[in-house]
Amino acid sequence: MAAPEAWRARSCWFCEVAAATTMEATSREAAPAKSSASGPSAPPALFELCGRAVSAHMGVLESGVWALPGPILQSILPLLNIYYLERIEETALKKGLSTQAIWRRLWDELMKTRPSSLESVTCWRAKFMEAFFSHVLRGTIDVSSDKRLCDQRFSPLLHSSRHVRQLTICNMLQGATELVAEPNRRVLETLASSLHTLKFRHLLFSDVAAQQSLRQLLHQLIHHGAVSQVSLYSWPVPESALFILILTMSAGFWQPGPGSLPCRLCGEASRGRAPSRDEGSLLLGSRRPRRDAAERCAAALMATRRKSEVKQMPRAVPPTRVTRRNTQESLTIGGTDSKFYLPATSYEASGTKQPSAPAAASSASSSTSSKRAPASSASQPKPLKRFKRAAGKKGPRTRQGSGAESEDLYDFVFIVAGEKEDGEEMEIGEVACGALDGSDPSCLGLPALEASQRFRSISTLELFTVPLSTEAALTLCHLLSSWVSLESLTLSYNGLGSNIFRLLDSLRALSGQAGCRLRALHLSDLFSPLPILELTRAIVRALPLLRVLSIRVDHPSQRDNPAVPENAGPPGHIVGDEEIPENCLEQLEMGFPRGAQPAPLLCSVLKASGSLQQLSLDSATFASPQDFGLVLQTLKEYNLSLKRLSFHDMNLADCQSEVLFLLKNLTLQEITFSFCRLFEKRPVQFLPEMVAAMKGNSTLKGLRLPGNRLGNAGLLALADVFSEDSSSSLCQLDISSNCIKPDGLLEFAKRLERWGRGAFGHLRLFQNWLDQDAVTAREAIRRLRATCHVVSDSWDSTQAFADYVSTM
């Protein structure tokens, strides 16, 4: 009897609270009703008035509301503001109540955006609170405009921060300064434990203060937090200093900016263990001429490259003149914030014998001290000579205050080691070109951020449409060479050009590092100096432990032209007939430029990938159907673990016998022929042969045929796959964009019913001619839903007249 008594007690308590406020609430509701021009409206129900009164006094009544019975609490939940609705979530779940519908309604009414159709929202509360945090941070939502968002007892940022898994920083780093401010210290601490993904979109040029705030933010979220992924999107003109700052911080390097306060968390950590200076030099080296294992490995590779003779590659940067000095050549980036060191100039490229490091230092020291410096000042360091401004940048630059050096962040300062007399000039463009073509062994990458501490680094780095300058590419490649914590790397349309060779060298050096975790690489670009198959071979040779490789090149390289000699290209390029050692590749996706591809090169990659489970070829063209057959034969013999095979935008109209070979001999689970013109020729003869092959294939679970002009006749022929005498286990069928009309779809549904085939899974019908007869289409879909899950759309077929004519 205790439970019913408690239930009645809580109900009476609710009624008492409601009665105390009913008169006031009723008067507030009745006033606008009397003044309404359209006449009096129905007064709100007494229970609703009670609920509003309780929700307005949640600060006092919260514990009592949590103890209310489920039926009463369910009616109060929609009346609560977002803060109390979020706090009561756990209690509601214990009482068997769900708040998902309430959060979805709040999303529709307040955010006013529709989630992507590709997005599957599992928790509307988390989605709403995450979006709410971002809007409040950027100032794009006014919390005082809606009583459901406004409550003086709660901080919007703090209350929603624990739901933020992904944060996007846009434009001029809005929000970074607010997050590192002292009033939001608890917000930042919460984000450090909840945030996993940090994205940058459409960044613009920023000032020194914003960059300093971003430095502190990245330090807290990455080095002392849980952020594991950093993604940059759509940055047409990257600011070099800002880009390098994001890269180095993501790689785990930290150096406080000028005038910044010491990190409290670093102070706490230092009491347990002081950060080792050698941790930073492990990745980026030091000022000493010592090389780590990665650089020695790359130096040996570069020495092998220099044995072959090649034409000089085009310069990647405009020539800028700099004075040789008697100390090691260095590059200072970011003023006093951070320093990178560029290895010594290539002597072999200019025909001068390179002296040893001690000899060069002693020679330069003696000559300089005897000719230039007096004895009293010989021990003093010489001033650095600043770069001349790059061509195209006009106008004076003024420097004021302590931040002036950082403001002009990419004025380079070089100190060059060499034998020649002090004051002799050289072109920095030659240095950059030497770094790109590998003419100097020490040009694997920039040595290190001096005086930097090493902290936790991210595991996923993504760069989408971020053009990389030579300096940015050098920095990225050098960081990659020892970034052992990196598990996934995406470089999409970054304009790498000839820097692709340095990327390959850095990946090869990374693969040689103990504890290398890189298992996924996604690379796409408009152009590549290497043909795509040679580039693929080079990558799998450099990273034999790679599991996922996605590579796409939109336009053919110069070497795809048969008129170009095969030995063209930089030294050390991968020769096509070299054997590829066995690798661990499980997923390979390739997007080809126009032009026929050499099948033997693709076969060599497939032969070395015995663990391959998924292969996707996009826009691949072969010289003859026999070459395509050679690829399929290789898959049959060497890739026994292959489960998914996909062909997209390939002309397979003349490869029908090869397609039949594939269906009969490969034990695949899923096959995709997407826009492959499969039934363009001999459809009457080919369709029965294809259906017969599929009926005898018991391993195939999914068949995707979008965009192949199947038509009604083809669909009805395909229905025989599900007949009683078929051993096929097909459960997923995609016939989108196949000019299928409602009457053909209805007949297809009737045949499935006639054969008594049970539910076979999913049927996709996007972009077909179903709008021509809506009644028949609805009837067909109704019948099909009795046997499978149907996914369709309301597509306007009037735009597909050309495809319709081709099937007449």
KOLMIKE-175914 format. One record per residue (C-alpha): residue in three letters; x, y, z. Coordinates in steps of 0.25 Angstrom, whole numbers, plus 5000, padded with zeros to 4 digits. Layout:
residues N
ALAXYZ ...
***
This chain:
residues 808
MET500050005000 ALA501250095001 ALA501350124986 PRO499950164984 GLU499950254996 ALA501250324991 TRP500550334977 ARG499350404984 ALA500250494992 ARG501050544980 SER499750564972 CYS499150644984 TRP500450724985 PHE500350754970 CYS498950804972 GLU499250894984 VAL500350954976 ALA499450974964 ALA498351034972 ALA499251134978 THR499551194965 THR498351164956 MET497651294959 GLU498851374954 ALA499051284942 THR497651294939 SER497651444939 ARG498851454930 GLU498151364920 ALA496851424920 ALA497351574918 PRO497751554904 ALA496551474901 LYS495651584904 SER496351684896 SER496351594884 ALA495651644872 SER495251504867 GLY494451474880 PRO494851404892 SER495651274891 ALA495551154899 PRO496251164912 PRO497351064915 ALA497050944922 LEU497250944937 PHE498350834936 GLU499150914926 LEU499051034935 CYS499550954946 GLY500750904938 ARG501151044933 ALA501151084948 VAL501950974952 SER502950994940 ALA503051144944 HIS503551104958 MET504450994955 GLY505551054963 VAL504751024976 LEU503950904971 GLU504950824963 SER505150714973 GLY503650694975 VAL503450694960 TRP504450584958 ALA503650504968 LEU502350514961 PRO501650394955 GLY501950364941 PRO500550404935 ILE500650544941 LEU502150564938 GLN501850524923 SER500950644922 ILE501850744929 LEU503150704920 PRO502650784908 LEU502450914917 LEU503950914922 ASN505050994917 ILE506250924910 TYR507050934923 TYR506050864932 LEU505650774921 GLU507150724919 ARG507250714934 ILE506050624936 GLU506450524925 GLU507050414934 THR505750424943 ALA504850414931 LEU505550294925 LYS505450224939 LYS503950244938 GLY503850194924 LEU503650334917 SER504350384905 THR504750524902 GLN505150504887 ALA503850554881 ILE503950684890 TRP505450704885 ARG505050684871 ARG503950784872 LEU504950884878 TRP505850864867 ASP504850884856 GLU504351014863 LEU505651074868 MET506751024858 LYS505851024846 THR506750934838 ARG506450804833 PRO507550694836 SER508250634824 SER507550514818 LEU508850434820 GLU508950464834 SER508350364844 VAL507950444857 THR508050344869 CYS507850454880 TRP507150584877 ARG507450634891 ALA508950624888 LYS508750684874 PHE507950804879 MET508950834890 GLU510150824881 ALA509550924871 PHE509051014882 PHE510451024887 SER511051064874 HIS509951164871 VAL510151234885 LEU511651234883 ARG511551294870 GLY510451394874 THR509451344863 ILE508351314873 ASP507751404884 VAL507351324896 SER506551444901 SER505551434889 ASP504951304894 LYS504551264908 ARG504951124905 LEU506351164904 CYS506451274914 ASP506751244929 GLN507551324938 ARG507951214947 PHE508751144936 SER509851174926 PRO509451134912 LEU510951104908 LEU511251024921 HIS509950944921 SER510050894907 SER511550874906 ARG511550734911 HIS510750694899 VAL511750754889 ARG512450644881 GLN512750724869 LEU513150874868 THR513250964856 ILE514151084855 CYS513851184844 ASN514251304837 MET515151394846 LEU515251294857 GLN513951334864 GLY513751274877 ALA515251244880 THR515451364888 GLU514151344896 LEU514451204900 VAL515851234906 ALA515351354914 GLU515351334929 PRO513851334931 ASN513751214921 ARG514851134928 ARG513851024933 VAL513251024919 LEU514650994913 GLU514950884923 THR513650814919 LEU513850824905 ALA515250764907 SER514650634912 SER513450634902 LEU513950684889 HIS514450584879 THR514450654865 LEU514950804862 LYS514550854849 PHE515050984842 ARG514251044830 HIS514451164821 LEU515551224830 LEU515951364827 PHE517151444831 SER517251464846 ASP517951554855 VAL519051524865 ALA518051524877 ALA517151424870 GLN518251334867 GLN518751334881 SER517351304886 LEU517351184876 ARG518751134881 GLN518151134895 LEU516951064891 LEU517650954883 HIS518550934894 GLN517450904904 LEU516550824894 ILE517650744887 HIS518850734897 HIS518050724910 GLY516650684904 ALA516050574896 VAL516050634882 SER516450524872 GLN516050584859 VAL516350714852 SER515750754839 LEU515950874830 TYR514950904819 SER514951004808 TRP516051104810 PRO516451154796 VAL517551244801 PRO518151184814 GLU518851284823 SER520151204825 ALA520451244839 LEU519051204843 PHE519151074835 ILE520451034841 LEU519951064855 ILE518750974853 LEU519650864848 THR520750874858 MET519750874870 SER519050754864 ALA520350684863 GLY520550704878 PHE521450824879 TRP521350934888 GLN522051064890 PRO521351174898 GLY521251304890 PRO521851434894 GLY521151494906 SER520251374908 LEU519951324922 PRO520551194926 CYS519651074925 ARG519051024938 LEU518950884933 CYS520350884929 GLY520850934942 GLU520050814949 ALA520650714940 SER522050764942 ARG521950734956 GLY521850594953 ARG522750584941 ALA523450694934 PRO523250694919 SER524450644911 ARG525150734901 ASP525550614894 GLU524150574891 GLY523950694882 SER525350664875 LEU524850524873 LEU523850574862 LEU524550704857 GLY526050684861 SER526850794867 ARG527850904864 ARG528950794864 PRO529350724851 ARG528950594857 ARG527850524849 ASP526750424854 ALA526450294848 ALA525450344838 GLU526350454832 ARG527450344831 CYS526550254823 ALA526050364814 ALA527450414812 ALA527850274807 LEU526650284797 MET527050424793 ALA528450374790 THR527950264781 ARG527050364774 ARG528250454770 LYS528850344762 SER527850364751 GLU527950484742 VAL526650564741 LYS526250694736 GLN526050804746 MET524650824751 PRO523950954750 ARG524151044762 ALA522951044772 VAL523251174778 PRO523751314772 PRO525251334774 THR525551414786 ARG526951454790 VAL527651434803 THR529051454809 ARG529951334813 ARG530351334827 ASN531351254835 THR530351174843 GLN529351064840 GLU528251104830 SER526951124837 LEU525551174835 THR524751254845 ILE523251244844 GLY522351324853 GLY523351424859 THR523651384873 ASP522451284874 SER523151164867 LYS524351134858 PHE524551034847 TYR525951004841 LEU526150984827 PRO527350884824 ALA528550934817 THR528550974802 SER528850864792 TYR530250874787 GLU530150754777 ALA529050824770 SER529950944767 GLY531150864764 THR531950894777 LYS532450794786 GLN531750794799 PRO532750804811 SER532550724824 ALA531850804835 PRO533050824844 ALA533850864832 ALA532850964827 ALA532651024841 SER534151044843 SER534351094829 ALA533251194830 SER533651234844 SER535051264841 SER534851334828 THR533751424834 SER534551464846 SER535751494838 LYS535051584828 ARG533851644834 ALA533751634849 PRO534751704859 ALA535251624870 SER534451694880 SER533151654874 ALA533551514868 SER532751444878 GLN531451524876 PRO530351464867 LYS530151534854 PRO528851594851 LEU527951524842 LYS527651574828 ARG526151584825 PHE525551524812 LYS525151624801 ARG523651624800 ALA523051534790 ALA522651584776 GLY521251644776 LYS521251694790 LYS521351844790 GLY521251954800 PRO521951974813 ARG521751894825 THR521751964839 ARG522151884852 GLN521651934865 GLY521651874879 SER522051734883 GLY521251664874 ALA521851724861 GLU522751614859 SER521651514859 GLU520751604851 ASP521651594839 LEU521751444842 TYR522251394829 ASP523451484827 PHE524551384826 VAL525851394832 PHE526951304827 ILE528351274833 VAL529151184822 ALA530351104825 GLY531351094814 GLU532851104810 LYS532651234802 GLU532951374806 ASP531951444815 GLY531051534807 GLU530951444794 GLU529451434790 MET528651314786 GLU527151294781 ILE526251224791 GLY525451174780 GLU526551084777 VAL526551034791 ALA525051004790 CYS525250934777 GLY526450854782 ALA525550814794 LEU524450764784 ASP525350684775 GLY526150614786 SER527450664782 ASP527950684796 PRO527850574806 SER527550664817 CYS526350714810 LEU525350614815 GLY524650714823 LEU524850834832 PRO525550804845 ALA524950844857 LEU524050944865 GLU525150994875 ALA524850994889 SER523450924887 GLN522850824897 ARG522250694892 PHE520850664896 ARG519650574892 SER519350584877 ILE518150554868 SER517950424861 THR517150474849 LEU517450584840 GLU516650634828 LEU516950744818 PHE515850774808 THR516050884797 VAL517250944805 PRO518350984794 LEU519650954800 SER520851054797 THR522250994796 GLU522551034811 ALA521250974816 ALA521450844808 LEU522850834814 THR522350854828 LEU521250754826 CYS522150654820 HIS523250674831 LEU522150654842 LEU521650534835 SER522950464835 SER522850434850 TRP521450454853 VAL521250314859 SER519950344866 LEU519250374852 GLU518250264848 SER517550334836 LEU517950444827 THR517150504816 LEU517750604806 SER516650644796 TYR516950744785 ASN518050814792 GLY518850844779 LEU520050764783 GLY520750754769 SER522150714770 ASN522050714786 ILE521450574784 PHE522850524784 ARG523150584797 LEU521850524802 LEU522250384798 ASP523650404805 SER522950454818 LEU522050334817 ARG523150234815 ALA523950294827 LEU522650284835 SER522450144832 GLY523850114837 GLN523550174851 ALA523250084862 GLY521850094866 CYS521350144853 ARG519750144853 LEU519450194840 ARG518350104834 ALA517550194825 LEU517950284814 HIS516950364805 LEU517650444794 SER516950524783 ASP517450634774 LEU517150704760 PHE518550664755 SER519750574759 PRO521150574753 LEU521050424754 PRO520050334747 ILE518950284756 LEU519450144756 GLU520850174758 LEU520450264770 THR519650154775 ARG520850054774 ALA521750154781 ILE520750174793 VAL520550024795 ARG522050004795 ALA522250124805 LEU521150074814 PRO521049924814 LEU520249924827 LEU519150014821 ARG517749954821 VAL516950064814 LEU517350134802 SER516550234794 ILE517150304782 ARG516550394771 VAL517250474760 ASP516250554751 HIS517150594740 PRO518250514733 SER519750544736 GLN520750574726 ARG521250434727 ASP519950384723 ASN520250434709 PRO520950324701 ALA521850424694 VAL522550454708 PRO523750364710 GLU523550264721 ASN524750314729 ALA524250454730 GLY523950504744 PRO524750524757 PRO525850434762 GLY525450314770 HIS524050304763 ILE523450164764 VAL523750084752 GLY522550004746 ASP523149864746 GLU523649864760 GLU523049764769 ILE522149804780 PRO522349734793 GLU521149674800 ASN520249774807 CYS519049774817 LEU518149854808 GLU516649824811 GLN515949934804 LEU516350004791 GLU515650114784 MET516150174771 GLY515650284762 PHE516350294749 PRO516550414739 ARG516150394725 GLY516950304716 ALA517250154715 GLN517950094728 PRO519049994727 ALA518349864733 PRO519749794737 LEU520049914747 LEU518649894753 CYS518849744753 SER520149764760 VAL519449844772 LEU518349734773 LYS519349624773 ALA520049684785 SER518749704792 GLY518349574796 SER517549624808 LEU516649714799 GLN515249704803 GLN514649824795 LEU515049884782 SER514450004775 LEU514850054761 ASP514250184756 SER514350234742 ALA515350124739 THR515650104724 PHE516449994718 ALA516949974704 SER516149854701 PRO515149754708 GLN516349654709 ASP517049754718 PHE515749764727 GLY515649614727 LEU517149604731 VAL516749694744 LEU515549594747 GLN516449474745 THR517449534755 LEU516349554765 LYS515949414764 GLU517349354766 TYR517949454776 ASN516849524784 LEU516049404790 SER515549494801 LEU514849594792 LYS513449624797 ARG513049754790 LEU513349794776 SER512849924770 PHE512949984756 HIS512450124753 ASP512450204741 MET513050104732 ASN512650054718 LEU512449914720 ALA511549894707 ASP512649814700 CYS513049734713 GLN511749654714 SER512549524714 GLU513449574725 VAL512249614734 LEU511749474732 PHE513149414736 LEU513049504749 LEU511649454753 LYS512049314751 ASN513449304757 LEU513649404768 THR513049374781 LEU512549524784 GLN511549574794 GLU511249704787 ILE511349754773 THR511149894767 PHE511049934753 SER510750074754 PHE510450154741 CYS511250044733 ARG510350044720 LEU510249894723 PHE509049864715 GLU509349964704 LYS509649844694 ARG508949714692 PRO508049724703 VAL507149614698 GLN508249514698 PHE509049564710 LEU507949584720 PRO507549434721 GLU509049394721 MET509249494733 VAL508049444740 ALA508449294739 ALA509849324744 MET509149394756 LYS508249284759 GLY509449194761 ASN510149284770 SER509849254784 THR510849354791 LEU510349484785 LYS509549564795 GLY509449704788 LEU509349744773 ARG509349894770 LEU508949934756 PRO508650084756 GLY508750154743 ASN508850044733 ARG507550064725 LEU506949934730 GLY505549974726 ASN504249894728 ALA504649774720 GLY506049764727 LEU505349774741 LEU504349664737 ALA505549574733 LEU506249604746 ALA505049564754 ASP505349414749 VAL506549424759 PHE505549404770 SER504749284764 GLU504549154771 ASP505749084764 SER506749194767 SER507849164777 SER508149314778 SER508149374792 LEU508049524787 CYS507449614798 GLN507749754793 LEU507449804779 ASP507649944774 ILE506949984761 SER507050134762 SER507150224749 ASN506650104740 CYS505550164733 ILE504550074740 LYS503050114738 PRO501950084748 ASP501249964740 GLY502649894739 LEU502849914754 LEU501449854757 GLU501649734748 PHE503049714755 ALA502249714769 LYS501249614764 ARG502349514759 LEU502949524773 GLU501649494779 ARG501349384770 TRP502649314773 GLY502349324788 ARG503749384791 GLY503849434805 ALA504349574809 PHE505649584802 GLY506249714808 HIS506349844802 LEU505849904788 ARG506350034783 LEU505550114773 PHE506050254772 GLN505950334760 ASN505050244752 TRP503750274743 LEU502850254755 ASP502150394754 GLN501550354740 ASP500450274747 ALA500350304762 VAL499250214764 THR499850094758 ALA501250124765 ARG500550134779 GLU499949994776 ALA501249934772 ILE501949994784 ARG500849944793 ARG501049804788 LEU502549804788 ARG502549854803 ALA501949714806 THR503249644801 CYS504349754804 HIS504649894809 VAL504449994798 VAL505250124797 SER504750224786 ASP504550364783 SER503650464776 TRP504550494764 ASP504150574752 SER504450484740 THR504250594730 GLN505650624730 ALA506050484725 PHE505450484711 ALA506750444705 ASP506850314713 TYR505450284710 VAL505650294695 SER506850204696 THR505950094703 MET504850104692 
***
